[in-house]
């Protein structure tokens, strides 16, 4: 696989970056075992408004 070095390099990079995601703004707490972030109620409300206002219908 020597000829596919550039492909291997490209696949090594993550496709999505969650560092600047909007949902990371107001994390109230995280679940202890899974480390899943729980957003604030305000963040959930804002996200719902954004989805409703930007829907295709």
C-alpha positions as CSV (number, residue, x, y, z in Angstrom):
1,X,0.0,0.0,0.0
2,X,2.9,2.3,-0.6
3,X,1.1,4.1,-3.4
4,X,-1.8,5.1,-1.2
5,X,0.1,7.2,1.3
6,X,-1.9,10.3,0.6
7,X,-5.2,8.5,1.0
8,X,-4.0,7.1,4.4
9,X,-3.1,10.6,5.5
10,X,-6.4,11.9,4.5
11,X,-8.4,9.2,6.3
12,X,-6.4,9.7,9.5
13,X,-7.9,13.3,9.9
14,X,-11.3,13.5,11.6
15,X,-14.1,14.6,9.4
16,X,-16.1,16.5,12.0
17,X,-14.8,19.0,14.6
18,X,-16.9,19.3,17.7
19,X,-14.7,21.9,19.3
20,X,-16.7,24.8,18.0
21,X,-20.1,23.2,17.9
22,X,-23.0,25.3,19.2
23,X,-24.2,22.6,21.5
24,X,-21.0,22.7,23.5
25,X,-21.7,26.2,24.8
26,X,-23.7,25.6,27.9
27,X,-23.0,22.2,29.3
28,X,-24.6,21.9,32.7
29,X,-23.1,18.5,33.7
30,X,-21.8,15.3,32.3
31,X,-22.8,11.7,33.0
32,X,-20.2,10.1,35.2
33,X,-19.7,6.8,33.4
34,X,-20.2,7.7,29.8
35,X,-18.9,11.3,30.0
36,X,-21.9,12.4,27.9
37,X,-22.6,16.2,28.1
38,X,-26.0,17.3,29.3
39,X,-26.9,20.7,27.9
40,X,-28.8,23.4,29.8
41,X,-32.5,23.9,29.2
42,X,-31.8,27.2,27.5
43,X,-29.4,25.5,25.0
44,X,-32.1,22.9,24.2
45,X,-34.7,25.6,23.7
46,X,-32.4,27.7,21.4
47,X,-31.5,24.6,19.4
48,X,-35.2,23.8,18.9
49,X,-35.9,27.3,17.8
50,X,-33.0,27.2,15.3
51,X,-34.2,23.9,13.8
52,X,-37.8,25.1,13.6
53,X,-36.9,28.4,11.9
54,X,-34.5,26.7,9.4
55,X,-36.7,23.8,8.3
56,X,-37.4,23.2,4.6
57,X,-41.2,23.4,4.9
